[in-house]
Amino acid sequence: MVEFDEKKWGMTAEEMRKGLELFNQDLDWYYSNQTRLRKRYLRQWIVVQRKKVVMADESYERLLSKLRDGPKGYSRAKIFYMDPAGNETIY
């Protein structure tokens, strides 16, 4: 078994596990609500965190700027583009 390198990742193994768990919960929430979200945020970039949309904008650059200038907790937020054709774009 390989040891988890806390220095390399900048967090403990438990923090990594919890972060991955939250990431998966947000993805599950997004996919469960994708149709509703696409109708409401069509052609917009949305930021999902803790099972809700916390930010949206038509411009990806503007959205990134809002994320950089916003609360520190958004560093692990998920970004999706609400494409009219239903194509997946996730950052």
Backbone torsions as a table, in degrees:
resi	resn	phi	psi	omega
1	MET	NA	137.3	-179.2
2	VAL	-85.3	135.7	177.7
3	GLU	-74.0	142.0	176.1
4	PHE	-78.7	126.4	-177.4
5	ASP	-94.1	97.0	-177.3
6	GLU	-62.3	-36.2	179.0
7	LYS	-65.1	-42.2	-179.2
8	LYS	-63.3	-42.7	-175.0
9	TRP	-93.0	-13.7	178.4
10	GLY	71.6	22.1	178.7
11	MET	-160.5	165.2	178.3
12	THR	-80.5	165.5	177.6
13	ALA	-61.0	-37.6	179.0
14	GLU	-66.3	-40.7	176.8
15	GLU	-63.2	-39.9	177.7
16	MET	-63.9	-45.1	179.9
17	ARG	-60.8	-45.4	-179.9
18	LYS	-64.9	-41.4	177.7
19	GLY	-60.5	-42.3	178.1
20	LEU	-66.7	-37.2	177.9
21	GLU	-63.9	-45.1	178.0
22	LEU	-64.5	-39.7	177.7
23	PHE	-58.8	-47.6	-179.8
24	ASN	-65.3	-37.4	177.4
25	GLN	-63.5	-42.0	177.8
26	ASP	-64.7	-41.8	177.6
27	LEU	-62.6	-43.5	177.7
28	ASP	-59.9	-44.0	179.5
29	TRP	-62.4	-45.0	179.5
30	TYR	-58.4	-50.5	-177.8
31	TYR	-65.4	-31.6	177.5
32	SER	-71.7	-25.1	-176.3
33	ASN	-114.8	11.7	-172.4
34	GLN	-56.6	-43.9	-178.2
35	THR	-62.9	-47.7	179.0
36	ARG	-62.8	-43.2	-180.0
37	LEU	-64.2	-40.8	-179.4
38	ARG	-63.2	-39.9	178.9
39	LYS	-64.4	-43.3	-176.1
40	ARG	-76.6	-35.7	-172.8
41	TYR	-117.2	30.0	-177.1
42	LEU	-51.9	132.4	179.7
43	ARG	62.7	28.0	176.6
44	GLN	-123.8	155.9	170.8
45	TRP	-89.8	134.4	178.2
46	ILE	-122.8	150.0	176.3
47	VAL	-111.3	123.0	179.7
48	VAL	-110.0	130.4	175.5
49	GLN	-150.4	132.7	180.0
50	ARG	53.2	46.9	173.5
51	LYS	63.4	35.8	173.3
52	LYS	-156.2	158.9	175.4
53	VAL	-82.7	120.1	-177.4
54	VAL	-104.4	-10.9	-177.8
55	MET	-165.3	148.1	176.6
56	ALA	-150.9	148.2	177.7
57	ASP	-162.8	150.4	176.5
58	GLU	-74.5	-23.1	-178.3
59	SER	-103.4	124.6	177.9
60	TYR	-64.1	-42.1	-178.9
61	GLU	-63.6	-42.6	178.7
62	ARG	-65.0	-39.8	178.5
63	LEU	-62.4	-44.9	178.0
64	LEU	-61.5	-38.2	178.2
65	SER	-63.6	-43.1	177.2
66	LYS	-62.2	-39.6	178.8
67	LEU	-64.5	-44.1	-179.6
68	ARG	-63.9	-37.2	-176.3
69	ASP	-89.2	-9.7	-176.0
70	GLY	-86.1	-166.9	180.0
71	PRO	-58.2	147.1	-178.2
72	LYS	-60.7	-26.6	-175.8
73	GLY	-65.1	-8.3	-177.6
74	TYR	-87.2	5.3	-176.4
75	SER	-63.6	-22.8	-179.4
76	ARG	-113.4	21.8	-179.3
77	ALA	-70.7	154.0	177.2
78	LYS	-98.9	136.3	-178.9
79	ILE	-115.9	129.6	179.7
80	PHE	-127.6	147.6	172.4
81	TYR	-105.0	130.1	-178.1
82	MET	-90.0	80.9	-177.2
83	ASP	-75.5	134.5	-179.5
84	PRO	-61.7	-28.9	-178.7
85	ALA	-83.1	-7.3	178.9
86	GLY	86.2	10.7	177.1
87	ASN	-70.2	146.4	-178.2
88	GLU	-89.0	127.9	170.9
89	THR	-134.0	113.4	-176.3
90	ILE	-130.3	133.9	176.4
91	TYR	-124.9	NA	NA
